[in-house]
Amino acid sequence: MNPTATARALPPGDRPQPGPARRSAQVDNGRRSLLKGAAGLFALSGFTGTLLTGCGGAVDADTSTTPRIASVENFRDVSGPADGYTTVDGARVQRGRFYRSGALTLTASDKATLDTLGITVDYDLRTPAEIAAARDVVPVGAAYVNFNIDGTSEPPALLPATSTDAVAMMEAQWRSFVSGEAQRAGFGALLTRLASTTGAQLFHCDDGKDITGWVAAVLLSVANVPFDVVMQDYLLTNTYNAASTQTSLAVMRVQHGEAAAAAAAPLYAAQASFLQAAVDQVQASYSTMNGYLTAGLGLSQATVARLRARLVS
């Protein structure tokens, strides 16, 4: 995350802790206006159909048949609730192929539940410092692979002066998912592995919100899921993480005061402008999502095709 002019670094003892202290239940209500331009971007992605349908309806997280893993943040099937999201060409995103989550800080009972899903690879997308703070409890039979997407030992911990600064910081982070050299190398390596590896696979960052959220959005776009549904799916993080977010903000209020907690709240949220910032950067840098996948991440068209086949067939 890039600091802004008005953001100040926290001393080491005051830095937000991994996991719950990076979330917020704030939901952005300007979703319709933020979808501008996305239709053209995804329609030109090289996949069939136009990927923006309307903004009506809502995705209900409670209809999902994926087991709830209480000790892990934001654990869910990338395919979406119920029978999987419908694509613009009438296919369904297949369940049980890809899972997303926060760090695998599993209780024994939750590990037993996760072990039933047959996960073959656990992709840990965190920095070395994040991993050291909370190492994964790897599912039985799964290989462990780390891609340090940030490309740093530990991202700077920052406390924004205002909520506007916090939003700007998050939007800059999401743009870096598209423009950053380390980020593009990491995402390219991850998607190549996801396309070529059989069996159920799980990927995660610290809280399952930002790096993980972008990977899930890219996968759903490869599957040809309408962009408004991709956006709704991203915002479901606020539903899955609501309780832990409120706890984290309560701790911040005690440690730093009400004003500081209010200013920092966007850092802990899934907000539509964050995903939109990455989408806008794709359009500015590569014109289309397919351009981002190939020129930006170095995937071949054959790899993209294999990835889509893993998602929808």
ROKOL-155420 format. One record per residue (C-alpha): y, z, x. Coordinates in steps of 0.2 Angstrom, whole numbers, padded with zeros to 4 digits, always signed. Each point is the difference from the previous one (the first is absolute). Layout:
N
YZX ...
This chain:
313
+0000+0000+0000 +0017-0005+0007 +0013+0014+0000 +0017-0004-0008 +0017+0005+0006 +0001+0015-0011 -0018+0006+0002 -0004+0014+0012 -0016+0004+0009 -0008+0016-0005 -0005+0013+0014 -0019+0000+0003 -0003+0015-0010 +0009-0006-0015 -0008-0017-0001 -0008-0005-0017 -0019+0003+0002 -0012-0015-0002 -0007-0004-0018 +0009+0009-0014 +0017+0001+0008 +0003-0018-0001 -0001-0003-0019 +0011+0001-0015 -0003-0002-0019 +0016-0010-0002 -0003-0017-0009 +0012-0014+0002 +0006-0006-0017 +0008-0016+0006 -0017-0009+0002 +0005-0015-0010 +0015-0005+0010 -0009+0003+0016 -0014-0013-0004 +0013-0014+0002 -0006-0013+0012 -0017+0006+0001 -0007-0013-0012 +0006-0014+0011 -0007+0009+0016 -0017+0002-0007 -0001-0016-0009 +0002-0009+0016 -0012+0011+0009 -0014-0013+0001 -0010+0008-0014 -0001-0007-0017 +0011+0005-0015 +0016+0008-0001 -0001+0019+0005 +0013+0007-0012 -0004+0002-0018 +0011+0012-0010 +0004+0018+0003 -0007+0007-0016 -0013+0013-0001 -0006+0013+0012 -0015+0003+0011 -0009+0016-0005 -0007+0009+0015 -0011+0011-0011 -0011-0014-0006 -0007-0003+0018 -0018+0002+0002 +0002+0005+0018 -0004+0018+0003 +0014+0012+0003 +0001+0007+0018 +0011+0015-0002 +0001+0004+0019 +0006-0017+0004 +0017-0007-0004 +0001-0016-0011 -0019-0005+0001 -0004-0015-0011 -0008-0017-0001 +0011-0014+0005 -0006-0010-0015 +0009+0011-0012 -0005+0009-0016 -0015-0003-0011 -0008-0017+0004 +0013-0006+0013 +0016-0009-0001 +0000-0017-0008 +0006-0014+0011 +0012-0014-0005 -0015-0012+0000 -0011+0010-0011 -0011+0009+0013 -0002+0019+0002 +0003+0010+0016 -0017+0007+0004 -0003+0019+0000 -0008+0009+0015 +0006-0012+0013 +0016+0008+0007 +0006+0018-0002 +0017+0008+0005 +0005+0018+0003 +0009+0012+0011 -0007+0009+0015 -0018+0005-0004 +0002+0019+0000 -0016+0002-0010 -0007+0016-0007 -0019+0000+0001 -0002-0004-0019 +0012-0014+0001 -0009-0007+0015 -0016+0000-0009 +0008-0010-0014 +0008-0012+0012 -0017-0002+0009 -0007-0008-0016 +0012-0015+0001 -0009-0008+0015 +0016-0002+0010 -0005-0009+0016 +0017+0001+0010 +0014+0013+0000 +0016-0008+0006 +0012+0013+0006 +0018-0008+0001 +0009+0015+0006 +0008+0005+0017 -0009+0011+0013 +0011+0015-0005 -0004-0002-0018 -0019-0001+0004 +0001+0015+0011 +0008+0010-0014 -0013-0004-0012 -0016-0009+0006 -0010-0010-0013 -0016+0006-0007 -0009-0017+0001 -0011-0005-0014 -0019+0000+0003 -0006-0016+0008 +0018-0006+0003 +0007-0007+0016 +0017+0007+0005 +0014-0012+0006 +0018+0004+0004 +0014-0012-0001 +0016+0008+0005 +0011-0010-0012 +0017+0008+0006 -0005-0004+0018 +0008+0017+0005 -0008+0017+0005 +0010+0009-0013 +0014-0008-0012 +0016+0010+0001 +0002+0013-0013 +0016-0001-0009 +0010+0009-0013 +0012-0011-0009 +0018+0005-0004 -0001-0007-0017 -0013-0008-0012 +0009-0017+0003 -0004+0002+0018 -0018+0004-0004 -0002-0015-0010 +0008-0011+0014 -0012+0008+0012 -0015-0004-0011 +0005-0018-0003 +0002-0003+0018 -0017+0007+0003 -0008-0012-0013 +0010-0015+0008 -0008+0005+0017 -0017-0002-0008 +0004-0019+0000 +0012-0002+0015 -0007+0013+0013 -0011-0007+0014 -0011+0016+0000 -0002+0000-0019 -0004-0018-0001 -0013+0001+0014 -0008+0015-0009 +0000-0007-0018 -0007-0016+0007 -0014+0009+0009 -0004+0010-0016 +0000-0015-0012 -0011-0009+0012 -0013+0014+0000 +0001+0002-0019 -0003-0018-0002 -0015-0001+0011 -0009+0017-0003 -0012+0002-0014 -0002+0015-0011 +0013+0012-0007 +0014+0003+0012 +0014+0014-0001 +0017-0001+0008 +0013+0014+0001 +0016+0006+0008 +0006+0018-0001 +0004+0002-0018 -0006-0017-0007 +0018-0005-0005 +0009-0012+0012 -0011-0009+0013 -0015+0002-0012 +0011-0006-0015 +0005-0016+0009 -0018-0004+0005 -0005+0002-0018 +0014-0011-0006 -0005-0013+0012 -0018+0000-0005 +0005-0001-0019 +0011-0015+0004 -0014-0008+0009 -0011+0002-0015 +0014-0008-0011 +0004+0015-0010 +0017-0002-0009 +0014+0008+0010 +0006+0011-0014 -0018+0008+0000 +0001+0002+0019 +0016+0009-0002 -0007+0011-0014 -0015+0004+0011 +0011+0005+0014 +0010+0012-0011 -0016+0008-0005 +0002+0010+0016 +0013+0011-0009 -0014+0004-0013 -0014+0004+0012 +0011+0010+0012 +0011+0009-0013 -0006+0018+0002 +0000+0000+0019 +0017-0008+0000 +0007+0014-0010 -0008+0012+0011 +0007-0008+0015 +0018-0001-0007 -0001+0018-0005 -0005+0005+0018 +0015-0011+0007 +0012+0009-0012 -0006+0017+0007 +0001-0006+0018 +0016-0011-0001 +0009+0003-0016 +0002-0010-0017 +0012-0013+0007 -0012-0004+0015 -0015-0002-0012 +0010-0011-0012 +0006-0011+0014 -0017-0002+0007 -0010-0003-0016 +0000-0019+0001 -0010+0002+0017 -0014+0007-0010 +0000-0013-0015 -0007-0016-0004 +0016-0010-0005 +0001-0018-0006 +0013-0004+0013 -0011+0004+0014 -0013-0013-0004 +0013-0012-0005 +0008+0002+0017 -0016-0006+0008 -0002-0014-0012 +0018-0006+0004 -0004+0001+0018 -0015-0011-0002 +0011-0012-0009 +0013+0000+0013 -0012-0001+0015 -0014-0011-0006 +0005-0007-0017 -0017+0004-0008 -0013+0013+0000 -0012-0013+0007 +0012-0003+0015 +0001+0019+0003 -0019+0001+0001 -0002-0015+0011 +0015-0001+0011 +0005+0018-0001 -0017+0009+0001 -0010-0014+0009 -0013-0002-0014 -0009-0017-0001 -0001-0008-0017 -0018+0003+0001 +0002+0018+0002 +0012+0001-0015 -0013-0009-0010 -0013+0012+0005 +0011+0015-0004 +0003-0007-0018 -0018-0003-0002 -0003+0018+0004 +0012+0005-0013 -0004-0011-0015 -0018-0006+0002 
